Amino acid sequence: MSDERSNERRWVVVAEDGRYVTLGRASDPSEEEILGAEKSLVAQGMSGWLAVMQGSPHVGATPRLMEVRVLGKPKAAFAAASDACVAAILERRREVRG
């Protein structure tokens, strides 16, 4: 596995517990897509952030997350959610490598 950081960037929604969902890679999400993601989070009793992930979650150097916007009313800090997200990505990589 390469430690080189990918130039890949993707828009993601990161939940307070570190789970994430990709909103898009080829283009910026529309305001409607962002509001729809926020509505879905809140409907599930969750909150989170719109963020940009730099690097691939699958291979290469550890991806980095940059906070863009709050979605809902998170009780935790973005840094804690980001750390949990990256930890889950790295754990999944270890599981896949076996």
Secondary structure, 3 states (H helix, E strand, C coil): CCCCCCCCEEEEEEECCCCEEEEECCCCCCHHHHHHHHHHHHHCCCCEEEEEEECCCCCCCCCEEEEEEEECCCCCCHHHHHHHHHHHHHHHHHHHHC
